[in-house]
Amino acid sequence: MRNRLKVLRAERDWSQADLADRLGVSRQSINAIETGKYDPSLPLAFKIARVFALSIEQIFDDAD
């Protein structure tokens, strides 16, 4: 699944570790999501959306 996580994080000048701390996950998890190696669970996707004050659809794109 493609996502805009890296761009959104960079716009806020957050490191992967900063975002991971805000979400309660590891930095490695953030890296895996950004690179498309891991799709977040639905609860984590909602947390990500809340942190960025966006809808899930504005962050994640399920088109292949």
C-alpha positions, 0 to 999 in steps of 0.5 A: 500500500502506498502512503504519504507518511514520509512526506507528511513527516518531513513537512513537520520536520519529524524524524522516524523516531519522533513519529514512532514516539507519538504513535507508541511504535518502534522506529523500525515500524515507521521505516517499514510502513514508509517503504511499503514493507508493512501495512499498518493495522487499522487501529494504527492507521487511525492513530497515524491519521489522528497525529496528522489530523488527516483522514486515512484516505489522505495518507494511504492509497490502496491502488496498486 
